[in-house]
């Protein structure tokens, strides 16, 4: 526990504090203008913090803090630590790593338009994040229909003889690979795409109309016709956009709605007075989180990733530390910022509309969740009944083995509770004692390690509550047939856990095997119980193979780069940091490789000869 003496030693300076539980796991991250004053508030007897914070305080075993030079620095550090550690008691964006961005590779001579899952400081221009992946794909498809830019990974070298692909012949690419377009003209098209994504379609319209007229006057009718087609497509987009503000300004509108377990934040993106996009985000925590806390947490996390920050952001309420957040936003935007709570007029109506949308989305999410709970409950009951299980399998653990010719053998453990995947409880293992491709022995090792650790934690009063393996499943699912099932059961029985329900699911015929029963169960193809088992098995397989590929790629990267004369640990680390992976190194040009510190032209050419040829 944090003692009074420790509280006295905390400095009255700006910084970030980290609350830890008995395992040393970070359960909360906060910032403060005065660390001493803020942290002391948690331990005041007169304070009424609410159930969520009260539960957190009861688990605090240790406290750490980091002093910063300003509250803005503390805010930035707090955001980074929340993203890194995902503390249980912080209000945060759910699955924020999954939201896609549109990336324009401006660092390339002839940029491309891509969909990525993370924005980086690599010279590219990013738009997003977006919560609707299909909408992003549709936007990319629309852009490629209107603007003829390349989408290939071909290295473009001036003077090299190339053959244009089909996209050039159907007017979907300007073919810089064969020198059919100058770099200046290509970049003009890229600039039009950027304006289009920024909501400045009228400016794109004027540029296209001017280009069409100039081509027509020059009797270049084929080129004029291409401009005309692009112009018509842009005008169709403009016609669909709704004018919501006569002020014709750029602004974001943020509104929220909350229920017991989560909140939804709605963002309206208005550019030039037109509503060009609306995104909604799920936040952890619900009814116990104040609107002020939710608004501050969302703004801090959302705008740390967002590609474009407008001058005006309409918010539903003022909050503590608002000026600090505004100062931070000004530094990101490199310009003025206005956080405003609208009181009347168009902006008040926009806020009301955004709040109505947030409430409707929350209602839809609730209905979907309740329906999913009913369907999952029925599937679990069917599974229990069909297979004759002693209990309803409300907690399912599934195990899978992955290797390639016996190398880098790994195992996965995935967890489903009430039919819903719980990724925070997934675990992965590197097989230690088995050599070669032996799935039976590998399955025995991983199951043995999991349950031995679980039994140890159960014998410890503290770990029994907080341990990673202390909770046992109602049902163990083994990916495989009789052999894998028998191997797992042998270990479980040896540990005195033979009473735990277990089954094997063979992928080829979707046969379900149960201990002591020779013939497999064949569940109906349209059975909800079978679909749930398939989902559990497939998730275990995905998690295992993802880990295996990560290890394999790491080993491949190390072995290939280690064969390049002149590449030592420092240069190898710099190459991977610059290009992200062996694939990135392989695709890099000689000139790009030379940008890495310590890489000369001769060494870059050697890297291309050895790594690029693989």
Steps between C-alpha positions, in 0.01 A plus 500: 500500500603860444602646837456853633876538500516420129226756428702771676797437270304560180609834347256784436600508132332413168521139396340161455419245769460125453293285736607135523337193650665220697632339179669821396250547218408861418128544565471877464696786347426864582653842451511802731622856525597412857574130549487530878157661514341272243628169638410593858138552392463127431576412860288760679238336720243773429514448125215318321668374180230269364508122465751486211767712669421347840565156353827627352617654829442169679747333259779759517811336636767732365531844347751641253521846354688681223567872533464711184583861417139596430144373516496475118796261514314305767196477273709363212674249727167393651359428153805293403492298822126431469548372146798288601364343819121524442429531875180343621358808673580766240226621269640422156414431140407139447708317239657827389777308320247361256371824352625544140664805345539606140869552425643702210867407463638850441850378580498314167575669168167375366272460805238228548173487695489227765293379795706454816428430867739747656615853422877551514733796469649381171432789265165362384171689525235321706123537519293341774454308718181353356270262685338347190754290310260443211444873462878549481529235227212664312673838527825356364310336213329831420831689506659247264206532261529879495875554530734282289784434745699182534426230757788266417819446700720522193827687551498790255840576352523770228633360173431137588299320232168386638165382369190680623239284671132477416413794729673738259302373203165543682594851622542396865871589519721770347780241463800678649679165462533560121552874530151582370458780754737752653559500875354852520177398322470186712540700820229739383259204494616397848433854620146473362450177696617671820256788442225246429564318830518829687148583379615767255318348204400840357868586457556167324201574279644838394843350424349220290271737315793729418713204384213370283454837329872543440523152347199568281644831377824318416293249296610220736151355502587160646669669798209741532257209509699339783481824700128523426435151639695579818316831533161331476597246765613775739176693442296193593686484834434872560129457430473230769657715771272683738557864593455523876661837577461828316824621660689276252767420762693190597408342830452172687196434718548257790206350690459190714251259654570249779355189656613259768808345341608730217449833326473606138652823375370646174720728290357715218767621258388825335719661235403817322158484663433150360469178695764284328522221755374359825684250714408338829730344756443263791654597832558276800296575810148633500255642750755566777712712268409868503448680171791728589735204554379329183541815288852567624608137453357480149650827376843411642504155339319574174693809395834339582435278195271702275655631179318834472399725791257783416524841664169460685393197705152508650482305828200410719648641822802671648741280695791515742829568324328640191757776445781244518328286238444809283868593526596146397259511203650832390845339497370210289310723260774765493226761512213642701242268656159568647334254737144622530176393670227634267219694668273605213444506126630260233779365717261416782279318246802309369590390852140389559506299174830336594366410845188345344724295270713385794190396694364309199832322446508407869148359473598296193811371677289399799249314281780323312669403826177365650427303183854364495469400866177310426655324200816415692300373796298272271818373331657419839187318617485301174867410539443377852196297401637344180835400650365407843717746688456520876487881499425774251840600351488869593880514493671320213875470449634376165854389415682469166854417389681669210836421341671470164687174449551483875659844527387785726226288657254711697162455665203725559237516772189704424212570737128544433266605779126479442578432135705820458873513430709651782830600331639650820505145643669335200840344566772370270785255565829406338545124518814424700534124541395356163726468198360453152136492383329318787157656560405243766802572722469874435136495607594314816765760582275802457200351684728383780666841535166681500335288769809457719526878512129524573525259793797693640307826482197344667717406796600864544233717663591811301566335163174307533324833442740672260700220333494452125426127521308462826160484328425160351273440202168315487609352168841437341504485119796329335562569131535152355361148515534206735880516525524860610203457736652191663834677544337795674278280718799296622662814643177633649426171676856485632444845655172388655291702256333216317162638605535800266285455190714456190446443129699483179383662177641348181497752218461274194152366574421725797483193721471553875680246719430443870717306746402137535262506204631326188264647243509875428202731532386653172324827572257633237667740259252773586535443875575809708701275731723389210542858380615604847751213517629592154540861604694397812720256306568746216596773747746264673646412160528867396667600826750214481596551138537876547750441780681235298535730200631777721776275635575355158522845337729617780727201449496543121577870532792431728644221288476684166639832620773316690627365166562849362868601538525827690166463682545468874248524785485882493439534126258208501299664777502830310376332181211326676412820684494693172308250285305305762578148379711289262232555235545877540878464461450279195266752335717805575697660219875547514443871561262429791745254653769771487283718725572263789798619707812302417372361169719604205397457137723194458351342814147590386561327168635195684185489715284514186703220340472268802171588671308626198571180307338274759 
